[in-house]
């Protein structure tokens, strides 16, 4: 069968040229998909477990996370580690919070805090810039997952994503304003616009 194909190509060199063009187009399509930032990252925002007490207790987490971003933007590792340690303490305190709602909501809340704590513990221990960027990125992702699961609605959460040569999917962070400067690449001073709004991510 292979010999038959090769024989046909020998008699029709135009066919080889045609197939080469198709192959090049296919390769270009594949490479362009892998270099895109993860604007497509989605959080399944659901109001099923929405709880006013939970929303109030999320405030210090959101505020302290902004302090981590401040340390990152200023390339101040000491400040970043102190801010991370303080957020870890906040999560420790909130993990003991007993909710008046069902056990499913209680478990989602506890699991979300555990995931954030795990990322913070790694962030506190690292000093290498690439690892710091990944830890801050993952801390933000875990907080966003937690906020989405409890249907956080007290404030609009704006999500940003930027390209980075070290990370295929880019780097993500969030804030309470629609525009912000990139904390991962503080040399870039232009204001960026959020790529997503948490409360619009697959509302259930």
C-alpha positions in Angstrom: 0.0 0.0 0.0 2.8 2.4 0.9 4.6 1.6 -2.3 1.4 2.4 -4.2 1.2 5.8 -2.6 4.8 6.6 -3.2 4.4 5.5 -6.9 1.5 7.9 -7.3 3.5 10.8 -5.7 6.4 10.1 -8.1 4.1 10.5 -11.0 2.4 13.5 -9.6 4.9 15.8 -7.8 2.2 18.5 -7.5 0.5 16.2 -5.0 3.5 16.3 -2.7 3.5 20.1 -2.8 -0.2 20.2 -2.0 0.2 17.9 1.0 3.2 19.9 2.2 1.0 23.1 2.3 -1.7 21.3 4.3 0.9 20.0 6.8 2.3 23.5 7.3 -1.1 25.0 7.9 -1.8 22.2 10.4 1.4 22.8 12.3 0.8 26.6 12.4 -2.7 26.0 13.8 -1.4 23.8 16.5 1.4 26.1 17.6 -0.9 29.1 17.7 -3.3 27.3 20.1 -0.5 26.4 22.6 0.7 30.0 22.9 -2.6 31.6 23.8 -3.1 32.8 27.4 -5.8 31.0 29.4 -8.6 33.4 29.0 -10.6 30.3 28.6 -10.0 29.2 32.3 -13.5 28.9 33.8 -14.9 28.6 37.3 -18.2 27.0 37.7 -19.9 29.8 39.6 -22.9 28.5 41.5 -25.3 30.2 43.9 -26.5 26.9 45.3 -24.2 27.2 48.4 -24.5 31.0 48.6 -24.4 32.2 52.2 -24.3 35.7 53.7 -22.0 34.7 56.5 -19.6 33.1 54.1 -19.5 36.2 52.0 -18.6 38.4 55.0 -15.8 36.1 56.0 -14.4 36.1 52.5 -13.6 39.8 52.7 -10.4 39.5 54.7 -9.2 36.8 52.3 -9.7 39.0 49.3 -8.1 42.0 50.9 -5.1 40.1 52.2 -4.6 38.5 48.8 -4.2 42.0 47.3 -1.4 42.6 49.8 0.4 39.5 48.3 0.0 41.0 44.9 1.5 44.3 46.2 4.6 42.4 47.4 4.9 40.6 44.1 4.6 43.8 42.1 7.2 45.5 44.2 9.5 42.5 44.0 9.6 42.6 47.8 10.0 39.0 48.8 10.0 39.8 52.6 6.7 41.7 52.3 5.2 39.0 50.1 6.1 36.3 52.6 4.7 38.3 55.6 1.4 38.9 53.6 1.2 35.2 52.7 1.8 34.2 56.3 -1.0 36.5 57.5 -3.4 35.1 54.9 -2.5 31.6 56.1 -3.5 32.7 59.6 -6.7 34.1 58.4 -7.5 30.8 56.6 -6.7 28.9 59.8 -9.2 31.0 61.7 -11.9 30.8 59.1 -11.5 27.0 58.9 -13.1 26.7 62.3 -16.2 28.7 61.3 -19.3 26.7 61.7 -22.0 27.5 59.2 -25.7 27.3 59.8 -26.2 25.7 56.3 -26.0 22.1 55.2 -22.9 19.9 55.6 -22.2 20.0 51.8 -21.6 23.8 52.1 -19.5 23.3 55.2 -17.3 20.8 53.3 -16.9 23.0 50.2 -15.8 25.9 52.4 -13.4 23.7 54.4 -11.9 22.1 51.2 -11.5 25.5 49.5 -9.6 26.9 52.5 -7.4 23.8 52.7 -6.4 24.2 49.0 -5.6 27.9 49.6 -3.5 27.0 52.7 -1.5 24.4 50.7 -0.6 27.0 48.1 0.3 29.6 50.7 2.6 27.1 52.6 4.5 26.6 49.3 4.6 30.3 48.6 6.1 31.1 52.1 8.9 28.6 51.6 10.1 29.7 48.2 12.4 32.5 47.1 13.0 31.6 43.4 11.1 34.1 41.2 9.6 31.5 38.8 8.3 29.4 41.7 7.0 32.6 43.5 5.0 33.5 40.3 3.5 30.0 40.1 2.6 29.9 43.8 0.9 33.3 43.6 -0.9 32.2 40.4 -2.1 29.0 42.1 -3.1 30.8 45.3 -5.3 33.1 43.2 -6.8 30.2 41.3 -7.7 28.3 44.5 -9.3 31.4 46.0 -11.3 31.9 42.8 -12.4 28.3 42.9 -13.6 28.7 46.5 -15.4 32.0 45.8 -17.1 30.4 42.8 -18.3 27.4 44.8 -19.9 29.5 47.5 -21.5 31.8 44.9 -19.7 35.0 46.1 -21.7 38.1 45.1 -20.8 40.8 47.6 -18.4 42.4 45.0 -17.6 41.8 41.4 -14.4 39.8 41.1 -12.4 40.7 38.0 -10.0 38.1 36.6 -6.8 38.9 34.7 -4.5 36.6 32.7 -1.2 37.5 31.0 1.2 35.6 28.8 4.5 34.5 30.2 7.3 32.7 28.4 7.8 30.4 31.4 4.2 29.3 31.7 2.3 27.8 28.8 -1.1 28.9 30.2 0.0 32.3 31.3 -0.4 33.8 34.8 -3.7 34.6 36.5 -4.7 37.0 39.3 -7.9 38.8 40.4 -9.0 42.1 41.9 -12.0 44.3 42.6 -11.3 46.8 39.8 -11.8 46.2 36.1 -8.4 47.5 35.2 -5.0 46.7 36.9 -1.3 46.6 36.3 0.4 43.3 35.9 1.9 42.3 39.3 3.9 39.4 37.7 5.7 41.8 35.3 6.0 45.1 37.1 8.2 46.5 34.4 5.0 46.6 32.2 3.2 49.7 33.5 0.2 49.8 31.2 -3.2 49.2 32.6 -4.7 45.9 31.6 -8.5 45.1 31.4 -9.9 42.0 33.0 -10.5 39.0 30.8 -13.3 37.5 32.9 -15.8 38.3 35.6 -16.1 35.5 38.2 -19.8 35.9 38.6 -20.4 35.4 34.9 -18.5 32.1 34.7 -21.1 29.3 34.0 -23.7 30.6 36.5 -26.0 27.8 37.8 
